[in-house]
Amino acid sequence: MTILVTGATGQLGRLVVEALLERNVPAEQIVAGGRNPAKLAELAQLGVQVRSLDYSDPASLREAFAGVEKALLVSGNEPGPRVAQHLDVIEAAKDADVKLLAYTSIPNADTTTMALAADHQDTERALRNSGVPFALLRNGWYLENYTEQLTGYLQHGSVFGSAGEGRLSGATRADLAQAAAAVLLADDQEGTVHELGGEPFTLVDLAREVSTATGQEVTYQDLAEADFAHLLVGAGVPEFFAKILADSDSGIARGELLVEGNALATLIGRPATTLGEAVRAAAGALATQEA
């Protein structure tokens, strides 16, 4: 069985390839696809097939899918244009007669009203109408979305947002990659929907964990959605994306990133990494850098 992982030059895609290797999938049965194959040289040295794959280049998609039986479509990172790109990937998968195409979507895609969800909803709809056997990996918010901002939290003494007391179910990229690998290797996954997230938390909990891990008091400052977007623009985030992020926080306030059940833990065979564990790891790494 040959398995293709798209977006393998990105963080999640690379981790999925590594997770497949950890699960003893022969390297030659894994295809790592990315726009810059040179970045996949280390995987090539392990025997992984490396292929050029650009979501905006249908010809490269057809070549990348040649001989592939199962594939993971890691969603593109350009809101708007990525829907057309995903449609091209789905078409290439259909032409290759793949047995399963897994897609990284967003939690509660059936009901969420978050602006960020629109592209995922369109892609899920296209998958259902395509005739291609599919599985949906509705990945919770990356914990790295927060832990990678640790320095900023400490500088300002605050976590800023517009999520109120809303709870969300986050997960590390590594855990979500392990879940993706498990789905790709399992039988009878056609039509399955996996709502994936770890132990729920609020942004107040996030601030508390940062304070505990670093010994510096950090509090959560809740803002109106428009004010939070304005703050993000002031920090250098493009206005279009700042509005999406602020809208996503409002989605958290409505509970739209809260995942019920324990599908993630079930797939990976252990409890998912908690927010506290992720923050402590990030704080430890930061302390090492500063030492």
C-alpha positions, 0 to 999 in steps of 0.5 A: 500500500502506497500512502501520499502525504500532501504538504509534507514540507509543512509542520503537520505533513512532516509529522504525519510522515514521521508518524507513519515511519514510527508505525513501521510503514516501509519508507518506500511505501510513503510518498511525501509531496511538497512544493519544494522537494529539496526540503524533504531530502532527509526523508528521501535519505530514509527511502521515502518517495519524494515528489513535487506537489503544488496545490496550484499545479494540477499536473504536479498533482496527477504525477504525485498521485500516481500509484497511490492507494491512500492519501492525506490532504493537508488543507492549504494555508491560503483562505479563499484560493485553497478551495479551488486547490482542494478541488484539484487535489480531489480530482487527482485523487479520483483519477488515481482511484485512491481507496481513501482520501483523508482531509484535515478539516475544522471541528464541528464543521457541520454547525460552526459559523466561524469565517475560517470554517467556510473553506473547510465546509466547501471542501467537505461538501466537495468530498461528499459529492466526489465519489472518492472514499474519504475520512474527515479529520476535524482537527482542533486548534493547535496548542502551538497557536498559543505556546509559540506566543509565549514570549509575547505573553511574558512581555505584555503580562497578558494573553489577549483575545475575545473568547470570553469564558469559552472553552476549546479543545486544543491538541499538539500537531504531533498528536494530530499527526499520530491520529492522521497516521492511525486513520490512514493505516486503519481499515473501514475508514470510508465516510468516517468523521473524527472530531479531534481535540484534547482536554478543554480549556479557556484562555483564562486557563491558558494564562494561568498555565503560563504563570505557573510554568514561568513564575511570572504572572500573566492574566487574560485580557478579554476584548471586544472582537473588533478591538482584538482585531485592531490589536492584532493589526497593530502587532503586524497581522494583516487586516484580513487575517486579523479579522479571521482570528478575532472572529475565531475567538468569538467562535470559541466564546460560542463553543464552536471549537469545543470537541466532545468525546475522546476520539483523539485519545482513542486513535493515538492510544494514549491521553492527548497532550494537555495544555499544561504539558505543552506550556511547560515544554515551551517554557522549558525550551524558552528557558534553555534558549535564554540560558 
